[in-house]
Amino acid sequence: MQPSVKCIVNTCTHYLYGDRCGAGNIDIMHEEETKMSEIVEQTMCKTFSHARNLLSYVGSADNVNWTGSAIGLLNPDYQVTPTIACTVASCKYWGEGAICIAEGIEVTGANSNECQDTNCQTFVRRDGA
């Protein structure tokens, strides 16, 4: 079962009304590749693509959940469920194979300009990490 996704990053090309994500896959990563995340602010949504212009939409088209986004645009109550890949191994919700095992995640960063401005609010440091 895929975790539900709540995303308030309204400047992303994948953002759907109702704080939903229309991406096919979300990549949650450490903000600094060589370090382990200790706090929420050290995580980011690498899938973020700034909705600046038509080229931004075209550039992110290979990662769109076309069926979910189409239904989601017509039905604001439809739960779009992208897959979630996560390399934040210091999180208690990190599962083997870089999958997220949380019931749901929340990605924040309203008015973001780049992926480093976003965070996975669901991050909880795993004991012993």
C-alpha positions in Angstrom: 0.0 0.0 0.0 1.3 3.4 -1.0 1.5 6.1 1.7 -0.9 9.0 1.2 0.7 12.3 0.2 -0.2 15.8 1.4 1.9 18.4 -0.4 1.6 22.2 0.2 4.3 23.1 -2.3 2.1 25.2 -4.5 4.9 26.4 -6.8 5.6 22.8 -8.0 4.5 21.7 -11.5 3.1 18.5 -9.8 1.0 20.4 -7.3 -2.8 19.7 -7.5 -5.5 21.6 -5.8 -6.3 20.3 -2.4 -2.6 19.8 -1.5 -2.2 16.7 -3.6 0.8 15.6 -5.7 0.3 14.6 -9.4 3.8 13.1 -9.8 4.2 9.5 -10.6 7.0 9.1 -8.1 8.3 11.4 -5.3 12.0 11.3 -4.3 12.7 12.3 -0.8 16.4 12.8 -0.1 18.9 14.3 2.3 19.5 17.9 1.7 23.3 17.3 1.8 24.1 14.0 0.0 27.2 13.3 2.2 25.4 13.7 5.5 22.5 11.9 7.4 19.4 14.0 8.1 19.0 14.8 11.8 16.0 17.1 11.5 13.1 17.8 9.1 14.9 20.8 7.6 17.6 18.5 6.3 15.2 16.6 4.0 13.9 17.7 0.6 11.6 16.6 -2.2 14.0 16.1 -5.1 11.0 15.8 -7.4 10.2 19.5 -7.0 10.1 21.3 -10.3 9.3 25.0 -10.2 6.2 26.0 -12.2 7.9 29.0 -13.8 6.9 28.5 -17.4 5.8 26.0 -20.1 9.3 24.5 -20.2 9.0 23.5 -16.5 5.9 21.5 -17.2 7.4 19.9 -20.3 10.6 19.0 -18.3 8.6 17.3 -15.6 6.2 15.4 -17.9 8.1 12.1 -17.7 7.1 11.9 -14.0 3.4 12.6 -14.1 0.8 10.3 -12.8 -1.4 10.9 -15.9 -4.4 8.9 -14.8 -4.3 10.2 -11.2 -3.7 13.8 -12.2 -6.5 13.7 -14.8 -9.0 12.2 -12.3 -7.6 14.5 -9.6 -8.2 17.6 -11.7 -11.9 16.6 -12.2 -12.5 15.3 -8.7 -10.8 17.3 -5.9 -11.6 14.5 -3.4 -9.7 11.9 -5.4 -6.6 10.7 -3.5 -3.7 10.7 -5.9 -1.0 8.2 -4.7 2.5 8.6 -6.2 5.1 6.0 -5.3 7.7 7.3 -2.8 11.4 6.6 -3.0 13.4 7.8 0.0 17.1 7.8 0.6 16.8 9.3 4.1 18.0 6.1 5.9 18.1 8.0 9.2 14.3 8.2 9.3 12.2 5.7 11.2 9.9 5.4 8.2 12.8 4.4 5.8 12.3 0.9 4.5 14.8 -1.4 2.8 15.0 -0.8 -0.9 14.6 3.0 -0.2 10.9 2.9 0.2 8.8 4.9 2.6 6.8 2.8 5.1 4.8 5.7 6.7 1.0 5.6 6.3 1.3 9.1 4.8 3.8 11.9 4.3 3.5 15.7 4.2 5.8 17.7 2.0 6.1 21.4 2.9 7.6 24.5 1.3 4.8 26.7 0.0 6.2 29.3 -2.4 9.5 27.3 -2.9 11.9 28.2 -5.7 14.0 25.0 -5.5 14.0 21.5 -4.0 16.2 22.6 -1.1 13.3 24.9 0.0 11.0 21.8 0.5 10.9 19.4 3.5 9.4 16.1 4.4 7.5 16.9 7.6 7.0 13.2 8.3 10.7 12.7 9.0 11.4 11.3 12.5 14.9 10.4 13.4 15.3 6.7 13.8 16.9 5.6 17.1 20.4 4.5 16.6 20.8 6.2 13.3 
